[in-house]
Amino acid sequence: MASWDEIATTFDERVRRIVWCTATTIDANGRPFSRILHPVWEGRTGWIATGRHTLKTKHLAANANVSLGYWDPKHDTVMVQASTEWCDDEVTKRRVWELIRNAPPPVGYDPALFWNGGVRDPSYGVLRLTLHRIDLLGAQEMTAGKGATVWRA
């Protein structure tokens, strides 16, 4: 098992380069349901600007855990297990809005493209991700028969 200091640089480099991930929640029937999302990471905390009144909202109300899978054509991967929490206070929503708006591409984008009403748009939601586990695996390790580097909270 790796320490945070051992994986932090690789984790940060990969999630900033790959950007988009497959995010999986559990539906009301206990089945996995996946979609593509764009988390922004600040160290061990992730933020997702997303629709507040969606199927994802219903899934997370019943089971707040999420699995995120990042992959790129070089076969660098990041697998994340995390719990989620909606942050509905305006201070956090505004901070995350600005974090996303001011981050350099490809991480950053203008949230107003999705939420015309700005921070107070009722459909704008902010999910906080709290890490439980990260698995890092690249093509180089795979072809050498090595397993993933694992970090656990």
C-alpha positions as CSV (number, residue, x, y, z in Angstrom):
1,M,0.0,0.0,0.0
2,A,1.3,3.4,-1.0
3,S,1.2,6.6,1.0
4,W,-0.5,9.8,-0.3
5,D,3.0,11.4,-0.8
6,E,4.0,8.4,-3.0
7,I,1.0,8.7,-5.3
8,A,-0.1,12.3,-5.2
9,T,2.0,13.5,-8.2
10,T,1.0,10.7,-10.5
11,F,-2.7,11.0,-9.4
12,D,-2.7,14.7,-10.0
13,E,-0.9,14.5,-13.4
14,R,-3.3,11.8,-14.7
15,V,-6.6,13.3,-13.6
16,R,-5.5,16.7,-15.0
17,R,-4.4,15.2,-18.3
18,I,-7.3,12.7,-18.8
19,V,-9.9,15.0,-17.2
20,W,-13.1,13.1,-18.1
21,C,-14.0,9.9,-16.2
22,T,-16.6,7.3,-16.1
23,A,-18.6,7.7,-12.9
24,T,-20.7,4.9,-11.6
25,T,-23.4,5.0,-9.0
26,I,-25.8,2.3,-7.9
27,D,-29.5,2.5,-9.0
28,A,-32.6,1.7,-7.0
29,N,-32.4,-2.0,-8.1
30,G,-28.7,-2.4,-7.0
31,R,-27.3,-2.2,-10.5
32,P,-24.4,0.0,-11.5
33,F,-25.2,3.0,-13.7
34,S,-22.4,4.9,-15.4
35,R,-22.0,8.3,-17.0
36,I,-19.2,10.6,-18.0
37,L,-18.2,13.4,-15.5
38,H,-15.5,16.0,-15.1
39,P,-14.2,16.2,-11.5
40,V,-11.8,18.9,-10.5
41,W,-9.3,17.8,-7.8
42,E,-7.7,19.8,-4.9
43,G,-5.4,17.2,-3.4
44,R,-7.6,14.5,-1.8
45,T,-10.8,16.4,-2.3
46,G,-12.7,16.3,-5.6
47,W,-15.4,18.6,-6.9
48,I,-18.0,17.9,-9.5
49,A,-20.2,20.7,-10.9
50,T,-23.3,18.8,-12.1
51,G,-27.1,18.9,-12.4
52,R,-28.7,19.0,-9.0
53,H,-32.0,17.3,-10.0
54,T,-30.9,14.3,-12.0
55,L,-31.0,10.5,-11.9
56,K,-27.6,10.7,-10.3
57,T,-29.2,12.7,-7.4
58,K,-31.6,9.9,-6.8
59,H,-28.9,7.3,-6.9
60,L,-26.7,9.2,-4.5
61,A,-29.5,9.8,-2.0
62,A,-29.8,6.0,-1.5
63,N,-26.0,5.2,-1.8
64,A,-23.6,8.1,-1.5
65,N,-20.6,6.1,-2.9
66,V,-19.2,6.5,-6.4
67,S,-16.6,4.8,-8.5
68,L,-14.6,6.8,-11.0
69,G,-12.6,5.3,-13.8
70,Y,-10.0,7.4,-15.8
71,W,-8.4,5.9,-18.9
72,D,-6.3,7.3,-21.8
73,P,-5.1,5.7,-25.0
74,K,-1.7,5.2,-23.5
75,H,-3.5,2.9,-21.0
76,D,-2.7,5.0,-18.0
77,T,-5.6,4.5,-15.5
78,V,-6.8,5.9,-12.3
79,M,-9.6,4.1,-10.4
80,V,-11.2,6.0,-7.6
81,Q,-13.6,4.9,-4.8
82,A,-15.2,7.8,-3.0
83,S,-18.1,9.0,-1.0
84,T,-20.1,12.0,-2.1
85,E,-21.8,14.9,-0.4
86,W,-24.0,17.6,-2.0
87,C,-22.7,21.1,-1.0
88,D,-25.8,23.4,-1.4
89,D,-24.4,26.4,0.5
90,E,-23.7,29.4,-1.7
91,V,-20.2,30.0,-0.4
92,T,-19.0,26.5,-1.5
93,K,-21.0,26.7,-4.8
94,R,-19.4,30.0,-5.6
95,R,-15.9,28.8,-4.7
96,V,-16.2,25.7,-6.9
97,W,-17.6,27.8,-9.7
98,E,-14.6,30.1,-9.6
99,L,-12.2,27.1,-9.2
100,I,-13.5,25.6,-12.4
101,R,-13.8,28.8,-14.3
102,N,-10.2,29.9,-13.4
103,A,-8.5,26.5,-13.9
104,P,-6.4,26.2,-17.0
105,P,-7.8,24.0,-19.8
106,P,-8.4,21.2,-20.2
107,V,-9.5,21.1,-16.5
108,G,-11.1,24.5,-16.5
109,Y,-14.2,25.6,-18.4
110,D,-16.9,28.2,-18.1
111,P,-19.8,26.8,-15.9
112,A,-22.1,29.4,-17.4
113,L,-22.2,27.2,-20.5
114,F,-24.3,24.8,-18.6
115,W,-25.9,27.0,-15.9
116,N,-27.1,30.3,-17.4
117,G,-28.4,31.4,-14.0
118,G,-24.9,31.3,-12.5
119,V,-24.2,30.1,-9.0
120,R,-27.8,30.6,-8.0
121,D,-29.2,28.5,-10.9
122,P,-31.4,25.9,-9.2
123,S,-30.1,23.2,-11.4
124,Y,-26.4,23.9,-10.6
125,G,-25.1,21.4,-8.0
126,V,-21.8,20.8,-6.4
127,L,-20.7,17.3,-5.3
128,R,-17.7,16.9,-2.9
129,L,-15.8,13.7,-3.3
130,T,-14.0,12.2,-0.3
131,L,-11.5,9.6,-1.3
132,H,-11.5,6.1,0.1
133,R,-9.2,4.3,-2.4
134,I,-7.1,5.1,-5.5
135,D,-5.7,2.4,-7.8
136,L,-3.0,3.7,-10.3
137,L,-2.0,1.4,-13.2
138,G,-0.1,2.2,-16.4
139,A,0.7,0.3,-19.5
140,Q,4.3,0.0,-18.3
141,E,3.3,-1.7,-15.1
142,M,0.7,-3.9,-16.9
143,T,3.2,-5.2,-19.5
144,A,5.7,-5.9,-16.7
145,G,3.1,-8.0,-14.9
146,K,2.9,-5.6,-12.0
147,G,-0.3,-4.8,-10.2
148,A,-1.8,-1.4,-9.4
149,T,-0.3,1.0,-6.9
150,V,-3.0,1.3,-4.2
151,W,-3.7,4.1,-1.8
152,R,-6.3,3.9,0.9
153,A,-7.6,6.6,3.2
